[in-house]
Amino acid sequence: MAFSNALSADLIVAGFHALSDPLRIQVLDLLRSEELCVCDLCEHLGTTQSKLSFHLKTLKEAGLVRARPEGRWIYYSLNLPQFVILEQYLAEFRRTSPILPARRCQDDS
């Protein structure tokens, strides 16, 4: 699956970047079973809203979570289609890349 355009390349890069932080992984794990508001996420994770806000912004920019305002709260849920895109990107390596034996470097001396 070659990148169809710069936008999808940016989303793939942002997705893997978002997955590189342990706190963001914990957020995603919590959202696997239900939509949660920021206050619930803070309580489960034992962190402050200001710290969590940064991580939620990263997850939203990567397209991995959706934010839904309701009253004075914002509720977060997984955006599963974006996970499918990342999964398909990785699957393409498995499908099209042969496992090659290790090569030794040529020593020209």
TORMAR-556490 format. One record per residue (C-alpha): residue in one letter; x, y, z; residue number from 1. Coordinates in steps of 0.5 Angstrom, whole numbers, plus 500, padded with zeros to 3 digits. Each point is the difference from the previous one (the first is absolute). Layout:
<atom><residuo>a</residuo><px>X</px><py>Y</py><pz>Z</pz><num>NUM</num></atom>
...
***
This chain:
<atom><residuo>m</residuo><px>500</px><py>500</py><pz>500</pz><num>1</num></atom>
<atom><residuo>a</residuo><px>504</px><py>506</py><pz>498</pz><num>2</num></atom>
<atom><residuo>f</residuo><px>498</px><py>507</py><pz>503</pz><num>3</num></atom>
<atom><residuo>s</residuo><px>494</px><py>502</py><pz>495</pz><num>4</num></atom>
<atom><residuo>n</residuo><px>502</px><py>507</py><pz>502</pz><num>5</num></atom>
<atom><residuo>a</residuo><px>504</px><py>505</py><pz>505</pz><num>6</num></atom>
<atom><residuo>l</residuo><px>494</px><py>500</py><pz>505</pz><num>7</num></atom>
<atom><residuo>s</residuo><px>499</px><py>492</py><pz>501</pz><num>8</num></atom>
<atom><residuo>a</residuo><px>508</px><py>500</py><pz>501</pz><num>9</num></atom>
<atom><residuo>d</residuo><px>499</px><py>506</py><pz>505</pz><num>10</num></atom>
<atom><residuo>l</residuo><px>495</px><py>496</py><pz>504</pz><num>11</num></atom>
<atom><residuo>i</residuo><px>504</px><py>494</py><pz>500</pz><num>12</num></atom>
<atom><residuo>v</residuo><px>506</px><py>503</py><pz>503</pz><num>13</num></atom>
<atom><residuo>a</residuo><px>495</px><py>504</py><pz>505</pz><num>14</num></atom>
<atom><residuo>g</residuo><px>497</px><py>493</py><pz>501</pz><num>15</num></atom>
<atom><residuo>f</residuo><px>507</px><py>496</py><pz>502</pz><num>16</num></atom>
<atom><residuo>h</residuo><px>502</px><py>507</py><pz>504</pz><num>17</num></atom>
<atom><residuo>a</residuo><px>494</px><py>500</py><pz>504</pz><num>18</num></atom>
<atom><residuo>l</residuo><px>501</px><py>492</py><pz>502</pz><num>19</num></atom>
<atom><residuo>s</residuo><px>507</px><py>501</py><pz>502</pz><num>20</num></atom>
<atom><residuo>d</residuo><px>498</px><py>503</py><pz>507</pz><num>21</num></atom>
<atom><residuo>p</residuo><px>498</px><py>496</py><pz>506</pz><num>22</num></atom>
<atom><residuo>l</residuo><px>495</px><py>504</py><pz>503</pz><num>23</num></atom>
<atom><residuo>r</residuo><px>496</px><py>501</py><pz>493</pz><num>24</num></atom>
<atom><residuo>i</residuo><px>500</px><py>492</py><pz>499</pz><num>25</num></atom>
<atom><residuo>q</residuo><px>497</px><py>500</py><pz>507</pz><num>26</num></atom>
<atom><residuo>v</residuo><px>495</px><py>505</py><pz>498</pz><num>27</num></atom>
<atom><residuo>l</residuo><px>498</px><py>496</py><pz>493</pz><num>28</num></atom>
<atom><residuo>d</residuo><px>500</px><py>494</py><pz>505</pz><num>29</num></atom>
<atom><residuo>l</residuo><px>494</px><py>503</py><pz>504</pz><num>30</num></atom>
<atom><residuo>l</residuo><px>496</px><py>502</py><pz>494</pz><num>31</num></atom>
<atom><residuo>r</residuo><px>500</px><py>493</py><pz>497</pz><num>32</num></atom>
<atom><residuo>s</residuo><px>494</px><py>499</py><pz>504</pz><num>33</num></atom>
<atom><residuo>e</residuo><px>496</px><py>506</py><pz>501</pz><num>34</num></atom>
<atom><residuo>e</residuo><px>500</px><py>508</py><pz>498</pz><num>35</num></atom>
<atom><residuo>l</residuo><px>503</px><py>504</py><pz>506</pz><num>36</num></atom>
<atom><residuo>c</residuo><px>500</px><py>507</py><pz>502</pz><num>37</num></atom>
<atom><residuo>v</residuo><px>507</px><py>504</py><pz>502</pz><num>38</num></atom>
<atom><residuo>c</residuo><px>498</px><py>499</py><pz>508</pz><num>39</num></atom>
<atom><residuo>d</residuo><px>499</px><py>493</py><pz>499</pz><num>40</num></atom>
<atom><residuo>l</residuo><px>507</px><py>499</py><pz>496</pz><num>41</num></atom>
<atom><residuo>c</residuo><px>503</px><py>504</py><pz>505</pz><num>42</num></atom>
<atom><residuo>e</residuo><px>498</px><py>496</py><pz>506</pz><num>43</num></atom>
<atom><residuo>h</residuo><px>501</px><py>493</py><pz>497</pz><num>44</num></atom>
<atom><residuo>l</residuo><px>507</px><py>503</py><pz>498</pz><num>45</num></atom>
<atom><residuo>g</residuo><px>502</px><py>504</py><pz>506</pz><num>46</num></atom>
<atom><residuo>t</residuo><px>502</px><py>506</py><pz>496</pz><num>47</num></atom>
<atom><residuo>t</residuo><px>498</px><py>507</py><pz>500</pz><num>48</num></atom>
<atom><residuo>q</residuo><px>496</px><py>503</py><pz>494</pz><num>49</num></atom>
<atom><residuo>s</residuo><px>505</px><py>504</py><pz>498</pz><num>50</num></atom>
<atom><residuo>k</residuo><px>505</px><py>494</py><pz>499</pz><num>51</num></atom>
<atom><residuo>l</residuo><px>495</px><py>496</py><pz>497</pz><num>52</num></atom>
<atom><residuo>s</residuo><px>497</px><py>506</py><pz>495</pz><num>53</num></atom>
<atom><residuo>f</residuo><px>507</px><py>500</py><pz>496</pz><num>54</num></atom>
<atom><residuo>h</residuo><px>499</px><py>492</py><pz>499</pz><num>55</num></atom>
<atom><residuo>l</residuo><px>493</px><py>500</py><pz>498</pz><num>56</num></atom>
<atom><residuo>k</residuo><px>502</px><py>506</py><pz>495</pz><num>57</num></atom>
<atom><residuo>t</residuo><px>505</px><py>495</py><pz>497</pz><num>58</num></atom>
<atom><residuo>l</residuo><px>496</px><py>495</py><pz>500</pz><num>59</num></atom>
<atom><residuo>k</residuo><px>494</px><py>504</py><pz>496</pz><num>60</num></atom>
<atom><residuo>e</residuo><px>505</px><py>503</py><pz>495</pz><num>61</num></atom>
<atom><residuo>a</residuo><px>502</px><py>493</py><pz>498</pz><num>62</num></atom>
<atom><residuo>g</residuo><px>493</px><py>498</py><pz>499</pz><num>63</num></atom>
<atom><residuo>l</residuo><px>500</px><py>494</py><pz>505</pz><num>64</num></atom>
<atom><residuo>v</residuo><px>495</px><py>503</py><pz>505</pz><num>65</num></atom>
<atom><residuo>r</residuo><px>494</px><py>505</py><pz>499</pz><num>66</num></atom>
<atom><residuo>a</residuo><px>497</px><py>505</py><pz>505</pz><num>67</num></atom>
<atom><residuo>r</residuo><px>493</px><py>501</py><pz>501</pz><num>68</num></atom>
<atom><residuo>p</residuo><px>498</px><py>506</py><pz>504</pz><num>69</num></atom>
<atom><residuo>e</residuo><px>494</px><py>500</py><pz>504</pz><num>70</num></atom>
<atom><residuo>g</residuo><px>498</px><py>505</py><pz>505</pz><num>71</num></atom>
<atom><residuo>r</residuo><px>507</px><py>503</py><pz>503</pz><num>72</num></atom>
<atom><residuo>w</residuo><px>503</px><py>493</py><pz>499</pz><num>73</num></atom>
<atom><residuo>i</residuo><px>504</px><py>497</py><pz>494</pz><num>74</num></atom>
<atom><residuo>y</residuo><px>499</px><py>492</py><pz>499</pz><num>75</num></atom>
<atom><residuo>y</residuo><px>505</px><py>496</py><pz>497</pz><num>76</num></atom>
<atom><residuo>s</residuo><px>499</px><py>494</py><pz>496</pz><num>77</num></atom>
<atom><residuo>l</residuo><px>505</px><py>496</py><pz>495</pz><num>78</num></atom>
<atom><residuo>n</residuo><px>500</px><py>501</py><pz>493</pz><num>79</num></atom>
<atom><residuo>l</residuo><px>500</px><py>493</py><pz>497</pz><num>80</num></atom>
<atom><residuo>p</residuo><px>501</px><py>502</py><pz>493</pz><num>81</num></atom>
<atom><residuo>q</residuo><px>507</px><py>503</py><pz>501</pz><num>82</num></atom>
<atom><residuo>f</residuo><px>502</px><py>494</py><pz>504</pz><num>83</num></atom>
<atom><residuo>v</residuo><px>498</px><py>496</py><pz>494</pz><num>84</num></atom>
<atom><residuo>i</residuo><px>504</px><py>504</py><pz>495</pz><num>85</num></atom>
<atom><residuo>l</residuo><px>507</px><py>499</py><pz>505</pz><num>86</num></atom>
<atom><residuo>e</residuo><px>498</px><py>493</py><pz>500</pz><num>87</num></atom>
<atom><residuo>q</residuo><px>500</px><py>499</py><pz>492</pz><num>88</num></atom>
<atom><residuo>y</residuo><px>506</px><py>504</py><pz>500</pz><num>89</num></atom>
<atom><residuo>l</residuo><px>504</px><py>495</py><pz>504</pz><num>90</num></atom>
<atom><residuo>a</residuo><px>497</px><py>494</py><pz>497</pz><num>91</num></atom>
<atom><residuo>e</residuo><px>502</px><py>503</py><pz>493</pz><num>92</num></atom>
<atom><residuo>f</residuo><px>507</px><py>499</py><pz>502</pz><num>93</num></atom>
<atom><residuo>r</residuo><px>499</px><py>493</py><pz>502</pz><num>94</num></atom>
<atom><residuo>r</residuo><px>496</px><py>498</py><pz>494</pz><num>95</num></atom>
<atom><residuo>t</residuo><px>505</px><py>503</py><pz>495</pz><num>96</num></atom>
<atom><residuo>s</residuo><px>507</px><py>500</py><pz>504</pz><num>97</num></atom>
<atom><residuo>p</residuo><px>504</px><py>493</py><pz>499</pz><num>98</num></atom>
<atom><residuo>i</residuo><px>504</px><py>498</py><pz>506</pz><num>99</num></atom>
<atom><residuo>l</residuo><px>507</px><py>500</py><pz>498</pz><num>100</num></atom>
<atom><residuo>p</residuo><px>506</px><py>497</py><pz>503</pz><num>101</num></atom>
<atom><residuo>a</residuo><px>505</px><py>505</py><pz>503</pz><num>102</num></atom>
<atom><residuo>r</residuo><px>505</px><py>503</py><pz>496</pz><num>103</num></atom>
<atom><residuo>r</residuo><px>507</px><py>501</py><pz>502</pz><num>104</num></atom>
<atom><residuo>c</residuo><px>503</px><py>507</py><pz>498</pz><num>105</num></atom>
<atom><residuo>q</residuo><px>505</px><py>499</py><pz>494</pz><num>106</num></atom>
<atom><residuo>d</residuo><px>507</px><py>502</py><pz>503</pz><num>107</num></atom>
<atom><residuo>d</residuo><px>504</px><py>504</py><pz>494</pz><num>108</num></atom>
<atom><residuo>s</residuo><px>507</px><py>500</py><pz>504</pz><num>109</num></atom>
***
